[in-house]
Amino acid sequence: MEVCLPELSHDDGSLDSFDRKILEELAQNGRIPVAELAEKVGLSKTPCQNRFKRLIADGFIQGFKAILNPAKMNLDHIAFAEVKLTNTQEEALMSFNAAVKKIREVEECHMIAGRFDYLLKIRTRDIKKYRLVLGERISNLPYVASTSTNVAMETVKERG
């Protein structure tokens, strides 16, 4: 899978072309050995390893994880829930944010500027399970006024 990072706007100059190449390679294969990474980006092993450690320490790399196959796990139903809150003062937002993080079916939660307040990406095994999660968990989150659901028919591009 080819991974192209969006153009990085980093005004302090702390990322150079080698750093960018390292990040692109790691985005494709987080398990690449340092020696192979060094060869791919055109550095010797020690400078590459030092850059790699600096990118972690500086927060450019947040961590490493296994990318699971949702279809193999019978979790290939994706729905996007638009959530409108009754209150958007800071206390209400913090309360909603804390509660939504506890719902394991919610893969992503984004605060939105627009006609609703949050967009949630929810992954379940099927529409029946989604209905339960929506009705019993999401609708009961603090300050939820209403929800609207969009169901994904096909995933064309997804970053892992």
N, C-alpha and C positions, 0 to 999 in steps of 0.2 A: 504494500500500500504506500503510495507516494504521499508524503506529507509536506506541504508548503506552509511555512509560518507566515502570518500576515506581516506586512512591513513593520518593523519595530521602530518606534520613535523614542529614542533614548538620547536625550540631549546632552547628558553628561559624558558621553563617549566611552562608557564602561563596557560596551559590547562592540567587538570588532568582527571582522569577517570570520575569523576562526571560531569565536564564541557562537556566532550564528550557525555555522556549519555543525558545531557540536550539538547545539540545541535541535537542529533539524534531524540529525542522525539519531539522537536519543528519542525524538518524537516518533520515529519509525520503528526503532528497536531499543527499548530501554534496557535490554539484557546484553547488549553488545559488549564484548570484552574491551578494556581500555586500549590494549595494543591494536586491535582491529579498528577502533574508533580513531585512534591517532593516525593510523595509515589512511583512513578515508578522508580525514580533514587536512592531512598534510603536515602533521606535527610529529615530533618524537614522543615516546610514551610519557616521560616525566612532565614535560610542559602541558601535554594534553590532560594528564591526571590532575595537575595543579589547577588548570582552568575549570575542569569538571567540578572539583571540590569548591572552587570559588563561586561557580554558578549556583551550586547548592546553597552555600553559605549566604550568598547575596539574595536568595529567594527566587531566582529565575527558574529553578527546578524545585517544585513543591514536593515531589515524591515519585514513587514508582508503584505501579499496580498491575495486576493481571487484567486483561480485557476479556471478559466472559462472553460467551455466545448465548444471547438471550433465547434464541430459537431452541437450542439444545436443552435449555432449562425450562422450556415451556413458558417463557415470559416475553412473547413477541407482540403482545397487544400494547400499543402506545396511544395514550390520549393526552391531549393538552387541555387543561382546565383554566379558564379565565376566572379569576376570583376578584370580586368587588367587596370592599370592606365597608362597614358602617361608620368607621372612624379611622382617620389616617394621621392622627397625632402620634408623636414619637412613641409614647407608651403602648399604644395599640399596635403599632408596627413591630415593636420589639416583642410583644406578646405573641403576635401571629408568627413572626420569624422563628421564635424558640419552639413553638408548638409544631410547625410544619416540618422542622428538621427531624422530628421524632417519627414521622410516617415513612417507613422504609420503602414503600412503593413510589414515593415521590423522588424521582431521580434528579430533578432540577427545579429550582424555584427562583424566579426573577421578578423583582419589583419593576413595574412598567409605568411609563408616563403615557397615558392615553385614556381610553374609555373604560378601562378596568385597572385594578391595582397590582395584581400579581398574575404571572403565567407559570403554571406548574406542568412539568412533564412527568406523567405517571405511567409506570410500566407494570402490567399485570398479565395473568395468563389468558384472560378473555374478558369480554364485555360484562359478563355477570359479576366477576370479581371486581372489575372497575366500578360497577354500580354500587357494590358494597363499600368499597373504599371511599367513594365520593359521598354516599349517603350517611355512612356511619363515622367517618373520620374527617374528611375535608370540610364538609358542610358544618361540622361541629367545632371547627377551629375558632379561636377567639376572634370576634368582630366580623365574621363572614356574613355578608348581606345576601350575596347571590353568587352563583357559579354558572358558567356556560362551557360546554364541552365540545372539542373538536377531536375527531378520531383520525389517526394517521392510517392511510390506506397502504402506503408503501414508504419505506425509508430509502431515500435516494443518496443522501450523504449524512454521515454521522461521525463525529470525531470521537475516537476511543480513548 
